[in-house]
Amino acid sequence: MLPEPYRLHHRADFSRTVRRGQRIGRRDLVVHALVHGYDGVVGADERHGAPAATGAIVRVGGPRFGLIVSKAVGSAVVRHRVARRLRHMCAQVISELPEDADIVIRALPGAANAESDELLRQLRSGLRKLGVAQAPGRTDGRGRPVAAVPADADVSS
């Protein structure tokens, strides 16, 4: 299960990520990613038309994920199964993403029959290609991604 702070709920958040973010298509998924600083986060009042007060914008949690699984994927049972699998995969890649990232994953019809390992590979590949994700397993003590150091880099100070 994907914990609450890691979910996109509002239509405005989905729309902003899909319209302003980068997109990459894979065989069974389309991944949309928008990475922004605290100044680019929309406050609750702004979602409903009123601009948020300066300095009142607070973001809690880490990267947030939204899923789009349309009727083209299959029946309600199949769509819910695909959504559960995708939420599980999102939980696996949280540590590879920056805290200020919003990710929207659109499942294509092939996702209904794809293996979970293959979907996870496509998700990670898409996130890396967009420049959002780090290699898995490279985190600091707080679970945040750490940039990889090239083997030929001089790390002595």
Contact map, one row per residue, 1 for C-alpha under 8 A:
1110000000000000000000000000000000000000000000000000000000000000000000000000000000010011001000000000000000000000000000000000000000000000000000000000000000000
1111011000000000000000000000000000000000000000000000000000000000000000000000000000000011011000000000000000000000000000000000000000000000000000000000000000000
1111111000000000000000000000000000000000000000000000000000000000000000000000000000000000000000000000000000000000000000000000000000000000000000000000000000000
0111111000000000000000000000000000000000000000000000000000000000000000000000000000000000000000000000000000000000000000000000000000000000000000000000000000000
0011111000000000000000000000000000000000000000000000000000011101000000000000000000000000000000000000000000000000000000000000000000000000000000000000000000000
0111111100000000000000000000000000000000000000000000000000001111100000000000000000000000000000000000000000000000000000000000000000000000000000000000000000000
0111111110000000000000000000000000000000000000000000000000000001110000000000000000000000000000000000000000000000000000000000000000000000000000000000000000000
0000011111001100000000000000000000000000000000000000000000000001110000000000000000000000000000000000010000000000000000000000000000000000000000000000000000000
0000001111101100000000000000000000000000000000000000000000000000010000000000000000000000000000000000000000000000000000000000000000000000000000000000000000000
0000000111111100000000000000000000000000000000000000000000000000000000000000000000000000000000000000000000000000000000000000000000000000000000000000000000000
0000000011111110000000000000000000000000000000000000000000000000000000000000000000000000000000000000000000000000000000000000000000000000000000000000000000000
0000000001111111000000000000000000000000000000100000000000000000000000000000000000000000000000000000000000000000000000000000000000000000000000000000000000000
0000000111111111100000000000000000000000000000000000000000000000000000000000000000000000000000000000000000000000000000000000000000000000000000000000000000000
0000000111111111110000000000000000000000000000000000000000000000010000000000000000000000000000000000000100000000000000000000000000000000000000000000000000000
0000000000111111111000000000000000000000000000000000000000000000000000000000000000000000000000000000000000000000000000000000000000000000000000000000000000000
0000000000011111111110000000000000000000000000000000000000000000000000000000000000000000000000000000000000000000000000000000000000000000000000000000000000000
0000000000001111111110000000000111000000000000000000000000000000000000000000000000000000000000000000011100000000000000000000000000000000000000000000000000000
0000000000000111111111100000000111000000000000000000000000000000000000000000000000000000000000000000000100000000000000000000000000000000000000000000000000000
0000000000000011111110000000000000000000000000000000000000000000000000000000000000000000000000000000000000000000000000000000000000000000000000000000000000000
0000000000000001111111000000000001000000000000000000000000000000000000000000000000000000000000000000000000000000000000000000000000000000000000000000000000000
0000000000000001111111100000000111100000000000000000000000000000000000000000000000000000000000000000000000000000000000000000000000000000000000000000000000000
0000000000000000010111110000000111000000000000000000000000000000000000000000000000000000000000000000000000000000000000000000000001000000000000000000000000000
0000000000000000010011111000011110000000000000000000000000000000000000000000000000000000000000000000000000000000000000000000000001000000000000000000000000000
0000000000000000000001111100011100000000000000000000000000000000000000000000000000000000000000000000000000000000000000000000010011000000000000000000000000000
0000000000000000000000111110111000000000000000000000000000000000000000000000000000000000000000000000000000000000000000000000010000000000000000000000000000000
0000000000000000000000011111111000000000000000000000000000000000000000000000000000000000000000000000000000000000000000000100010000000000000000000000000000000
0000000000000000000000001111100000000000000000000000000000000000000000000000000000000000000000000000000000010100000000000100000000000000000000000000000000000
0000000000000000000000000111110000000000000000000000000000000000000000000000000000000000000000000000000000111110010000100100000000000000000000000000000000000
0000000000000000000000001111111000000000000000000000000000000000000000000000000000000000000000000000000011110010000000100110000000000000000000000000000000000
0000000000000000000000111101111100000000000000000000000000000000000000000000000000000000000000000000000011110000000000000000000000000000000000000000000000000
0000000000000000000000111100111110000000000000000000000000000000000000000000000000000000000000000000001111000000000000000010011000000000000000000000000000000
0000000000000000110011110000011111000000000000000000000000000000000000000000000000000000000000000000001110000000000000000000000000000000000000000000000000000
0000000000000000110011100000001111100000000000000000000000000000000000000000000000000000000000000000111100000000000000000000001001010000000000000000000000000
0000000000000000110111000000000111110000000000000000000000000000000000000000000000000000000000000000111000000000000000000000000000000000000000000000000000000
0000000000000000000010000000000011111000000000000000000000000000000000000000000000000000000000000101110000000000000000000000000000010000000000000000000000000
0000000000000000000000000000000001111111100000000000000000000000000000000000000000000000000000000001100000000000000000000000000000000000000000000000000000000
0000000000000000000000000000000000111111100000000000000000000000000000000000000000000000000000000001000000000000000000000000000000000000000000000000000000000
0000000000000000000000000000000000011111100000000000000011100000000000000000000000000000000000000001000000000000000000000000000000000000000000000000000000000
0000000000000000000000000000000000011111100000000000000010000000000000000000000000000000000000000000000000000000000000000000000000000000000000000000000000000
0000000000000000000000000000000000011111110000000000000000000000000000000000000000000000000000000000000000000000000000000000000000000000000000000000000000000
0000000000000000000000000000000000011111111000000000000011100000000000000000000000000000000000000000000000000000000000000000000000000000000000000000000000000
0000000000000000000000000000000000000001111101100001000010000000000000000000000000000000000000000000000000000000000000000000000000000000000000000000000000000
0000000000000000000000000000000000000000111111100011000111000000000000000000000000000000000000000000000000000000000000000000000000000000000000000000000000000
0000000000000000000000000000000000000000011111110001000000000000000000000000000000000000000000000000000000000000000000000000000000000000000000000000000000000
0000000000000000000000000000000000000000001111111111000000000000000000000000000000000000000000000000000000000000000000000000000000000000000000000000000000000
0000000000000000000000000000000000000000011111111111000000000000000000000000000000000000000000000000000000000000000000000000000000000000000000000000000000000
0000000000010000000000000000000000000000011111111100000000000000000000000000000000000000000000000000000000000000000000000000000000000000000000000000000000000
0000000000000000000000000000000000000000000111111100000000000000000000000000000000000000000000000000000000000000000000000000000000000000000000000000000000000
0000000000000000000000000000000000000000000011111110000000000000000000000000000000000000000000000000000000000000000000000000000000000000000000000000000000000
0000000000000000000000000000000000000000000011111111000000000000000000000000000000000000000000000000000000000000000000000000000000000000000000000000000000000
0000000000000000000000000000000000000000001011001111100000000000000000000000000000000000000000000000000000000000000000000000000000000000000000000000000000000
0000000000000000000000000000000000000000011111000111110110000000000000000000000000000000000000000000000000000000000000000000000000000000000000000000000000000
0000000000000000000000000000000000000000000000000011111110000000000000000000000000000000000000000000000000000000000000000000000000000000000000000000000000000
0000000000000000000000000000000000000000000000000001111110000000000000000000000000000000000000000000000000000000000000000000000000000000000000000000000000000
0000000000000000000000000000000000000000000000000000111110000000000000000000000000000000000000000000000000000000000000000000000000000000000000000000000000000
0000000000000000000000000000000000000000001000000001111111000000000000000000000000000000000000000000000000000000000000000000000000000000000000000000000000000
0000000000000000000000000000000000000110111000000001111111100000000000000000000000000000000000000000000000000000000000000000000000000000000000000000000000000
0000000000000000000000000000000000000100101000000000000111110000000000000000000000000000000000000000000000000000000000000000000000000000000000000000000000000
0000000000000000000000000000000000000100100000000000000011111000000000000000000000000000000000000000000000000000000000000000000000000000000000000000000000000
0000100000000000000000000000000000000000000000000000000001111100000000000000000000000000000000000000000000000000000000000000000000000000000000000000000000000
0000110000000000000000000000000000000000000000000000000000111110000000000000000000000000000000000010000000000000000000000000000000000000000000000000000000000
0000110000000000000000000000000000000000000000000000000000011111000000000000000000000000000001000111100000000000000000000000000000000000000000000000000000000
0000010000000000000000000000000000000000000000000000000000001111100000000000000000000000000001001111111000000000000000000000000000000000000000000000000000000
0000111100000000000000000000000000000000000000000000000000000111110000000000000000000000000000000000111000000000000000000000000000000000000000000000000000000
0000011100000000000000000000000000000000000000000000000000000011111000000000000000000000010000000000011110000000000000000000000000000000000000000000000000000
0000001110000100000000000000000000000000000000000000000000000001111100000000000000000000000000000000011110000000000000000000000000000000000000000000000000000
0000000000000000000000000000000000000000000000000000000000000000111110000000000000100100000000000000000111100000000000000000000000000000000000000000000000000
0000000000000000000000000000000000000000000000000000000000000000011111000000000000000000000000000000000111100000000000000000000000000000000000000000000000000
0000000000000000000000000000000000000000000000000000000000000000001111101000001001100000000000000000000001110000000000000000000000000000000000000000000000000
0000000000000000000000000000000000000000000000000000000000000000000111111100001000000000000000000000000000100000000000000000000000000000000000000000000000000
0000000000000000000000000000000000000000000000000000000000000000000011111111001000000000000000000000000000000000000000000000000000000000000000000000000000000
0000000000000000000000000000000000000000000000000000000000000000000001111100000000000000000000000000000000011000000000000000000000000000000000000000000000000
0000000000000000000000000000000000000000000000000000000000000000000011111110011000000000000000000000000000111111000000000000000000000000000000000000000000000
0000000000000000000000000000000000000000000000000000000000000000000001111111111000000000000000000000000000001001000000000000000000000000000000000000000000000
0000000000000000000000000000000000000000000000000000000000000000000000101111111000000000000000000000000000000000000000000000000000000000000000000000000000000
0000000000000000000000000000000000000000000000000000000000000000000000100111111100000000000000000000000000000000000000000000000000000000000000000000000000000
0000000000000000000000000000000000000000000000000000000000000000000000000111111110000000000000000000000000000000000000000000000000000000000000000000000000000
0000000000000000000000000000000000000000000000000000000000000000000000001111111111000000000000000000000000000001000000000000000000000000000000000000000000000
0000000000000000000000000000000000000000000000000000000000000000000011101111111111100000000000000000000000000001000000000000000000000000000000000000000000000
0000000000000000000000000000000000000000000000000000000000000000000000000001111111110000000000000000000000000000000000000000000000000000000000000000000000000
0000000000000000000000000000000000000000000000000000000000000000000000000000111111111000000000000000000000000000000000000000000000000000000000000000000000000
0000000000000000000000000000000000000000000000000000000000000000000010000000011111111100000000000000000000100011000000000000000000000000000000000000000000000
0000000000000000000000000000000000000000000000000000000000000000001010000000001111111110000000000000000000000000000000000000000000000000000000000000000000000
1000000000000000000000000000000000000000000000000000000000000000000000000000000111111111000000000000000000000000000000000000000000000000000000000000000000000
0000000000000000000000000000000000000000000000000000000000000000000000000000000011111111100000000000000000000000000100000000000000000000000000000000000000000
0000000000000000000000000000000000000000000000000000000000000000001000000000000001111111110000000000000000000000000000100000000000000000000000000000000000000
1100000000000000000000000000000000000000000000000000000000000000000000000000000000111111111000000000000000000000000000000000000000000000000000000000000000000
1100000000000000000000000000000000000000000000000000000000000000000000000000000000011111111100000000000000000000000000000000000000000000000000000000000000000
0000000000000000000000000000000000000000000000000000000000000000000000000000000000001111111110000000000000000000000000010000000000000000000000000000000000000
0100000000000000000000000000000000000000000000000000000000000000100000000000000000000111111111000000000000000000000000000000000000000000000000000000000000000
1100000000000000000000000000000000000000000000000000000000000000000000000000000000000011111111000000000000000000000000000000000000000000000000000000000000000
0000000000000000000000000000000000000000000000000000000000000000000000000000000000000001111111100000000000000000000000000000000000000000000000000000000000000
0000000000000000000000000000000000000000000000000000000000000000000000000000000000000000111111111000000000000000000000000001000000000001000000000000000000000
0000000000000000000000000000000000000000000000000000000000000110000000000000000000000000011111111000000000000000000000000000000000000000000000000000000000000
0000000000000000000000000000000000000000000000000000000000000000000000000000000000000000000111111100000000000000000000000000000000000001101000111000000000000
0000000000000000000000000000000000000000000000000000000000000000000000000000000000000000000011111100000000000000000000000000000000001111111000011000000000000
0000000000000000000000000000000000000000000000000000000000000010000000000000000000000000000011111110100000000000000000000000000000011100000000011000000000000
0000000000000000000000000000000000100000000000000000000000000110000000000000000000000000000000111111100000000000000000000000000000011000000000011000000000000
0000000000000000000000000000000000000000000000000000000000001110000000000000000000000000000000001111100000000000000000000000000000000000000000010000000000000
0000000000000000000000000000000000111100000000000000000000000110000000000000000000000000000000000111110000000000000000000000000000000000000000000000000000000
0000000000000000000000000000000011110000000000000000000000000111000000000000000000000000000000001111111000000000000000000000000000010000000000000000000000000
0000000100000000100000000000000011100000000000000000000000000011110000000000000000000000000000000001111100000000000000000000000000000000000000000000000000000
0000000000000000100000000000001111000000000000000000000000000011110000000000000000000000000000000000111110000000000000000000000000000000000000000000000000000
0000000000000100110000000000001110000000000000000000000000000000111100000000000000000000000000000000011111000000000000000000000000000000000000000000000000000
0000000000000000000000000000111100000000000000000000000000000000111100000000000000000000000000000000001111100000000000000000000000000000000000000000000000000
0000000000000000000000000000111000000000000000000000000000000000001110000000000000000000000000000000000111110000000000000000000000000000000000000000000000000
0000000000000000000000000001110000000000000000000000000000000000001111001000000001000000000000000000000011111110000000000000000000000000000000000000000000000
0000000000000000000000000011110000000000000000000000000000000000000010011000000000000000000000000000000001111110000000000000000000000000000000000000000000000
0000000000000000000000000001000000000000000000000000000000000000000000011100000000000000000000000000000000111111000000000000000000000000000000000000000000000
0000000000000000000000000011000000000000000000000000000000000000000000001000000000000000000000000000000000111111110000000000000000000000000000000000000000000
0000000000000000000000000001100000000000000000000000000000000000000000001000000001000000000000000000000000111111110000100000000000000000000000000000000000000
0000000000000000000000000000000000000000000000000000000000000000000000001100011001000000000000000000000000001111110000000000000000000000000000000000000000000
0000000000000000000000000000000000000000000000000000000000000000000000000000000000000000000000000000000000000111111000000000000000000000000000000000000000000
0000000000000000000000000001000000000000000000000000000000000000000000000000000000000000000000000000000000000111111101100000000000000000000000000000000000000
0000000000000000000000000000000000000000000000000000000000000000000000000000000000000000000000000000000000000000111111100000000000000000000000000000000000000
0000000000000000000000000000000000000000000000000000000000000000000000000000000000001000000000000000000000000000011111110000000000000000000000000000000000000
0000000000000000000000000000000000000000000000000000000000000000000000000000000000000000000000000000000000000000001111111000000000000000000000000000000000000
0000000000000000000000000000000000000000000000000000000000000000000000000000000000000000000000000000000000000000011111111100000000000000000000000000000000000
0000000000000000000000000001100000000000000000000000000000000000000000000000000000000100000000000000000000000010011111111110000000000000000000000000000000000
0000000000000000000000000000000000000000000000000000000000000000000000000000000000000000100000000000000000000000000111111111000000000000000000000000000000000
0000000000000000000000000000000000000000000000000000000000000000000000000000000000000000000000000000000000000000000011111111100000000000000000000000000000000
0000000000000000000000000111100000000000000000000000000000000000000000000000000000000000000000000000000000000000000001111111110000000000000000000000000000000
0000000000000000000000000000101000000000000000000000000000000000000000000000000000000000000000000000000000000000000000111111111000000000000000000000000000000
0000000000000000000000000000000000000000000000000000000000000000000000000000000000000000000010000000000000000000000000011111111100001000000000000000000000000
0000000000000000000000000000000000000000000000000000000000000000000000000000000000000000000000000000000000000000000000001111111110000000000000000000000000000
0000000000000000000000011100001000000000000000000000000000000000000000000000000000000000000000000000000000000000000000000111111111000000000000000000000000000
0000000000000000000000000000001010000000000000000000000000000000000000000000000000000000000000000000000000000000000000000011111111111000000000000000000000000
0000000000000000000000000000000000000000000000000000000000000000000000000000000000000000000000000000000000000000000000000001111111111110000000000000000000000
0000000000000000000000010000000000000000000000000000000000000000000000000000000000000000000000000000000000000000000000000000111111110000000000000000000000000
0000000000000000000001110000000010000000000000000000000000000000000000000000000000000000000000000000000000000000000000000000011111111000000000000000000000000
0000000000000000000000000000000000000000000000000000000000000000000000000000000000000000000000000000000000000000000000000000001111111100000000000000000000000
0000000000000000000000000000000010100000000000000000000000000000000000000000000000000000000000001100100000000000000000000000001111111100000000000000000000000
0000000000000000000000000000000000000000000000000000000000000000000000000000000000000000000000011100000000000000000000000001001101111110000000000000000000000
0000000000000000000000000000000000000000000000000000000000000000000000000000000000000000000000011000000000000000000000000000000100111111010000001111000000000
0000000000000000000000000000000000000000000000000000000000000000000000000000000000000000000000010000000000000000000000000000000100001111110000000001000000000
0000000000000000000000000000000000000000000000000000000000000000000000000000000000000000000010110000000000000000000000000000000000000111110000000000000000000
0000000000000000000000000000000000000000000000000000000000000000000000000000000000000000000000110000000000000000000000000000000000000011111000000000000000000
0000000000000000000000000000000000000000000000000000000000000000000000000000000000000000000000010000000000000000000000000000000000000111111100001111000000000
0000000000000000000000000000000000000000000000000000000000000000000000000000000000000000000000110000000000000000000000000000000000000000111111111100000000000
0000000000000000000000000000000000000000000000000000000000000000000000000000000000000000000000000000000000000000000000000000000000000000011111111100000000000
0000000000000000000000000000000000000000000000000000000000000000000000000000000000000000000000000000000000000000000000000000000000000000001111110000000000000
0000000000000000000000000000000000000000000000000000000000000000000000000000000000000000000000000000000000000000000000000000000000000000001111110000000000000
0000000000000000000000000000000000000000000000000000000000000000000000000000000000000000000000100000000000000000000000000000000000000000001111111000000000000
0000000000000000000000000000000000000000000000000000000000000000000000000000000000000000000000111110000000000000000000000000000000000000001111111100000000000
0000000000000000000000000000000000000000000000000000000000000000000000000000000000000000000000111100000000000000000000000000000000000100011100111110000000000
0000000000000000000000000000000000000000000000000000000000000000000000000000000000000000000000000000000000000000000000000000000000000100011100011111000000000
0000000000000000000000000000000000000000000000000000000000000000000000000000000000000000000000000000000000000000000000000000000000000100010000001111100000000
0000000000000000000000000000000000000000000000000000000000000000000000000000000000000000000000000000000000000000000000000000000000000110010000000111110000000
0000000000000000000000000000000000000000000000000000000000000000000000000000000000000000000000000000000000000000000000000000000000000000000000000011111010000
0000000000000000000000000000000000000000000000000000000000000000000000000000000000000000000000000000000000000000000000000000000000000000000000000001111110000
0000000000000000000000000000000000000000000000000000000000000000000000000000000000000000000000000000000000000000000000000000000000000000000000000000111110000
0000000000000000000000000000000000000000000000000000000000000000000000000000000000000000000000000000000000000000000000000000000000000000000000000000011111000
0000000000000000000000000000000000000000000000000000000000000000000000000000000000000000000000000000000000000000000000000000000000000000000000000000111111100
0000000000000000000000000000000000000000000000000000000000000000000000000000000000000000000000000000000000000000000000000000000000000000000000000000000111110
0000000000000000000000000000000000000000000000000000000000000000000000000000000000000000000000000000000000000000000000000000000000000000000000000000000011111
0000000000000000000000000000000000000000000000000000000000000000000000000000000000000000000000000000000000000000000000000000000000000000000000000000000001111
0000000000000000000000000000000000000000000000000000000000000000000000000000000000000000000000000000000000000000000000000000000000000000000000000000000000111
